[in-house]
């Protein structure tokens, strides 16, 4: 990859960044945490393609880790946001667009009677927990072991700089395990404020699991029985699987749901949608942020949600995901590799069977990058409406060459 060349722009930028930014780049997009061969800096994105700082083009299967749902630089979305920007973005209060967007979300999301807006997914999950505690007057929040809900002390996957007191009222259970959920409910007793869970189990570096109907039903019943809030963290899956909310096909309605990522096709916005039972709690808490009323992102969300609702974009995304899954399965078989492809086809996890240290996955993804496709070796990937069958077919030719490369380099599977 170009970043390994001493004179690449990517390497130069990383060296400069390291002098003025801790670690140069932080968090989940730091490529040292992804795998070898990944470019760190990007210069352009359009549709389903990204270009790194050295000008190399990739068909992108990370979609900015979720925000890109309709295609980067979607003309209609960006035009609405930019036009709103010309009129008013941030000011001394909201614009009419906030009311229109809240009305649209209430019309669109099954359980929603009201909506609140923030900027990041972490804002939405954190405020949801605060609302649940305000609504119930209780403290304990049940979370699934290994689930990601954001990067602040109460939920960060790292414990560096975090105190045990920050997490004093969290109780863990195992996703899709009714008995462990019931045990956690019993442990919380009279102090149970909420059960918080992701729309499906999309933890890093493991097979993804769709929620079992019995598990969601048990969570809903436990909340009904105890008066606690069922909080759905739909930040990653929301507005990519089902515009009504990712549990709509299961007929399970949360009391509160957190959204961000694809809600505004890349414009910075998060939202909480809640039901009438949570209204008083939501009205009581103090919640705000300097940029949370920004109207441009809300204008982008209005168009994004409308397009997702009125067109076949989500059906198309699923079809592209299925085409990718089938193609990759066939390509891996041709080269004698066994894959584990799990999760919804729109947000797939691809792991090599038995590849505990990720040696195969890393080598394959590095080879795929050289052939112009951007995959992830251990995080779920994302499809968007800009992926066309021809892009998937090109990606499959690249994947075929990547399998051939790793076979030639002697990577074998146990
Ligand atoms: N919840 C889930 C399920 C997420 O995937 C993420 C982001 N990856 C978050 C919360 C936090 O969102 P953000 O990074 O926008 O704060």
Boltz pocket constraint, residues with backbone or C-beta under 6 A from the ligand:
constraints:
  - pocket:
      binder: B
      contacts: [[A, 65], [A, 119], [A, 120], [A, 121], [A, 122], [A, 123], [A, 125], [A, 148], [A, 149], [A, 150], [A, 151], [A, 198], [A, 233], [A, 234], [A, 235], [A, 236], [A, 260], [A, 261]]
      max_distance: 6.0
